[in-house]
Amino acid sequence: MVKEINGLKELNEVVNNNKKVLVDVYATWCGPCKMLAPIVNKVSEDVSDLTVVKIDIDENEDIAAKYGVEAIPTLLVFNNGELVNKNVGFIPENKVKELVK
């Protein structure tokens, strides 16, 4: 299940309290973001040890600044609290799964 979060504090809690985290940074008006959303949902169901959250970039500019998000959609992958992978733009399901391995 994908949870919507807001704010750097909430993101830090999720990242620090879960082994592997996928963060989908999106905007409601973004076409490629809308195409990626069902893929992210499916990956959240298929990969058992993965926590998946979504962040609306328009509501969380501080997060964009901290992680250098300049375009959307952006996927951020954290492992044990560390940013280990980042992808900008739409990618198919198999590439999302590779990203979080």
Backbone bond lengths (Angstrom), bond angles and torsions (degrees), N, CA, C in turn:
res aa  C-N    CA-C-N  psi(-1)  N-CA   C-N-CA  omega(-1)  CA-C   N-CA-C  phi
1 M - - - 1.450 - - 1.530 109.64 -
2 V 1.298 116.08 137.67 1.457 121.86 -178.73 1.526 108.41 -98.56
3 K 1.319 115.12 128.46 1.457 120.77 -178.95 1.526 110.02 -108.39
4 E 1.317 116.49 136.48 1.468 122.33 175.93 1.531 107.40 -83.90
5 I 1.326 116.89 129.43 1.463 119.71 177.23 1.522 109.62 -125.44
6 N 1.329 114.34 159.54 1.462 121.11 179.26 1.513 109.24 -134.89
7 G 1.306 115.98 133.39 1.458 121.47 172.69 1.511 113.74 93.78
8 L 1.308 113.55 147.68 1.457 121.67 -179.27 1.529 111.52 -63.49
9 K 1.325 116.94 -36.12 1.466 120.25 -179.99 1.524 110.95 -61.66
10 E 1.335 116.60 -46.44 1.465 120.35 179.82 1.534 110.97 -66.02
11 L 1.332 117.21 -39.44 1.461 120.27 177.37 1.528 110.20 -61.93
12 N 1.323 117.19 -45.80 1.466 120.67 179.31 1.527 111.65 -59.30
13 E 1.335 116.97 -39.72 1.470 120.30 178.35 1.526 110.87 -61.94
14 V 1.336 116.69 -45.86 1.463 120.72 -179.71 1.527 110.44 -63.61
15 V 1.333 116.59 -47.49 1.466 121.49 -177.34 1.521 111.26 -63.54
16 N 1.317 117.43 -40.14 1.470 121.05 -175.85 1.525 113.53 -81.87
17 N 1.340 117.61 -16.92 1.466 120.43 -177.35 1.522 113.76 -106.82
18 N 1.325 117.18 6.48 1.464 121.72 178.62 1.518 109.15 -134.74
19 K 1.331 116.70 143.17 1.465 120.51 -177.31 1.524 111.22 -64.59
20 K 1.331 117.76 -53.62 1.457 121.70 -176.18 1.524 108.98 -125.31
21 V 1.347 116.16 127.45 1.465 121.43 -176.12 1.528 109.96 -131.61
22 L 1.329 115.59 132.21 1.460 122.40 172.15 1.518 107.53 -108.64
23 V 1.333 116.06 124.96 1.468 121.74 179.65 1.525 108.33 -112.01
24 D 1.325 115.66 119.90 1.463 122.39 177.32 1.529 107.46 -96.92
25 V 1.339 116.14 107.97 1.466 121.34 178.83 1.527 106.83 -95.22
26 Y 1.337 116.44 119.87 1.454 121.29 -171.36 1.525 110.89 -141.83
27 A 1.336 115.26 176.98 1.463 122.01 169.68 1.526 107.51 -136.85
28 T 1.310 116.81 148.53 1.464 121.35 -176.40 1.523 112.07 -64.46
29 W 1.320 117.86 -26.35 1.463 122.65 -176.80 1.527 113.08 -90.91
30 C 1.311 118.67 -1.57 1.474 124.17 -172.12 1.531 111.51 -89.51
31 G 1.334 116.77 115.89 1.457 121.73 179.43 1.521 114.29 -59.54
32 P 1.347 119.00 -52.28 1.465 119.84 178.15 1.532 112.59 -60.32
33 C 1.328 117.47 -30.94 1.473 121.01 177.11 1.527 109.93 -64.12
34 K 1.342 116.03 -41.77 1.468 120.74 179.00 1.524 110.83 -65.58
35 M 1.328 117.37 -33.73 1.468 121.41 177.47 1.533 111.12 -71.53
36 L 1.320 117.07 -33.02 1.464 121.77 -177.94 1.532 112.37 -78.82
37 A 1.322 117.85 -28.17 1.474 122.00 -174.46 1.530 113.82 -53.49
38 P 1.353 120.25 -49.37 1.466 118.18 179.77 1.529 113.24 -65.79
39 I 1.322 116.93 -28.28 1.462 120.75 177.12 1.523 109.65 -68.54
40 V 1.325 116.74 -44.75 1.469 121.22 178.23 1.527 109.57 -61.79
41 N 1.329 117.57 -40.83 1.471 120.90 177.60 1.524 110.77 -60.93
42 K 1.323 117.43 -43.83 1.466 121.17 -179.22 1.524 110.66 -66.03
43 V 1.324 117.55 -42.69 1.466 120.56 178.09 1.533 110.24 -61.61
44 S 1.326 117.08 -37.81 1.472 120.15 179.13 1.521 110.97 -63.02
45 E 1.334 117.43 -31.15 1.468 121.47 178.12 1.526 111.42 -80.68
46 D 1.332 117.14 -34.66 1.467 121.55 -173.65 1.525 114.27 -82.79
47 V 1.330 117.56 -30.20 1.469 121.12 -176.63 1.527 108.34 -102.63
48 S 1.336 115.35 106.21 1.464 120.78 -168.90 1.532 114.43 -68.45
49 D 1.319 118.45 -33.44 1.470 119.86 -175.00 1.529 112.38 -95.24
50 L 1.333 117.00 23.35 1.456 121.97 -175.22 1.522 110.92 -115.25
51 T 1.336 116.62 131.43 1.459 122.67 171.36 1.520 107.04 -99.05
52 V 1.335 117.01 129.98 1.463 120.79 -176.31 1.522 109.29 -121.66
53 V 1.349 115.56 129.66 1.462 121.42 177.55 1.517 109.48 -132.11
54 K 1.332 115.42 157.16 1.466 122.15 178.15 1.519 108.60 -118.96
55 I 1.330 115.99 145.13 1.459 121.67 178.39 1.519 108.53 -133.65
56 D 1.326 116.09 123.22 1.465 121.54 175.94 1.527 107.82 -78.19
57 I 1.330 116.36 115.33 1.461 122.06 -174.74 1.527 112.37 -62.14
58 D 1.338 116.82 -33.73 1.465 120.30 -179.91 1.519 112.29 -66.31
59 E 1.328 116.76 -23.96 1.467 121.55 179.85 1.532 112.01 -96.66
60 N 1.326 117.66 -10.58 1.471 121.42 -171.36 1.522 112.17 -137.72
61 E 1.305 116.23 59.15 1.466 120.48 -178.72 1.521 112.57 -64.47
62 D 1.342 117.53 -26.34 1.466 120.82 178.32 1.529 111.36 -64.54
63 I 1.328 116.20 -36.41 1.466 120.46 178.58 1.527 109.42 -69.37
64 A 1.321 116.42 -41.60 1.469 120.80 177.73 1.523 109.99 -58.78
65 A 1.310 116.48 -44.02 1.460 120.54 -179.30 1.529 111.00 -65.19
66 K 1.318 117.27 -44.12 1.467 120.94 -176.80 1.529 111.81 -63.78
67 Y 1.337 117.30 -38.95 1.462 120.54 -175.00 1.531 113.46 -105.24
68 G 1.329 117.08 12.72 1.448 121.22 174.47 1.518 114.42 64.33
69 V 1.329 116.64 35.20 1.462 120.22 178.92 1.527 108.26 -81.14
70 E 1.328 115.49 112.49 1.463 120.82 -178.23 1.516 112.79 -113.52
71 A 1.332 117.20 -12.36 1.462 122.17 178.24 1.530 108.03 -146.14
72 I 1.318 115.10 157.52 1.457 119.60 -179.44 1.519 109.67 -129.83
73 P 1.301 117.65 155.60 1.467 126.75 -2.80 1.532 111.59 -71.29
74 T 1.317 114.56 148.89 1.463 121.35 172.34 1.523 107.74 -125.91
75 L 1.314 116.19 133.34 1.456 121.92 174.00 1.519 108.15 -107.54
76 L 1.328 115.90 128.89 1.466 122.36 176.54 1.526 107.59 -113.14
77 V 1.318 116.93 133.97 1.458 121.55 178.65 1.520 108.74 -117.38
78 F 1.336 114.71 124.66 1.467 121.61 178.31 1.517 108.75 -113.54
79 N 1.325 115.68 140.25 1.457 121.84 175.09 1.522 107.03 -131.78
80 N 1.323 116.41 121.33 1.466 122.25 -178.24 1.528 111.46 52.83
81 G 1.336 116.77 41.89 1.457 121.47 175.03 1.517 115.45 84.77
82 E 1.334 117.99 -5.00 1.462 121.81 -177.47 1.526 110.44 -107.92
83 L 1.326 116.94 139.52 1.461 121.44 173.12 1.523 107.85 -71.38
84 V 1.336 116.84 117.42 1.466 120.73 -175.65 1.523 113.12 -115.52
85 N 1.336 118.26 -14.96 1.449 120.77 -178.34 1.519 109.81 -156.86
86 K 1.330 115.25 152.59 1.465 120.65 -178.93 1.524 107.92 -151.21
87 N 1.325 116.54 137.19 1.460 120.77 175.93 1.522 108.88 -134.56
88 V 1.327 115.62 134.23 1.457 121.71 177.36 1.519 108.19 -110.95
89 G 1.329 116.63 128.03 1.454 121.28 178.22 1.514 112.17 102.94
90 F 1.322 114.67 170.18 1.461 121.30 -179.89 1.524 110.78 -71.42
91 I 1.332 116.09 137.97 1.463 121.91 172.12 1.524 108.29 -138.90
92 P 1.350 117.33 151.81 1.460 120.19 179.67 1.528 111.82 -73.92
93 E 1.320 115.56 169.45 1.462 122.24 -174.81 1.531 113.33 -54.20
94 N 1.341 116.89 -45.32 1.472 118.54 -177.78 1.530 111.59 -62.01
95 K 1.328 117.57 -33.97 1.469 121.05 178.47 1.532 111.49 -72.28
96 V 1.328 117.04 -34.97 1.469 120.06 175.63 1.523 109.14 -63.99
97 K 1.319 117.19 -43.09 1.467 120.43 179.01 1.524 111.61 -63.25
98 E 1.340 116.83 -39.77 1.458 120.26 175.97 1.525 111.08 -62.96
99 L 1.314 116.31 -38.87 1.456 122.60 -178.88 1.529 111.79 -60.21
100 V 1.338 116.82 -36.75 1.470 120.32 -174.77 1.524 113.53 -93.09
101 K 1.328 117.94 -2.76 1.486 120.15 179.57 1.501 112.13 -66.50
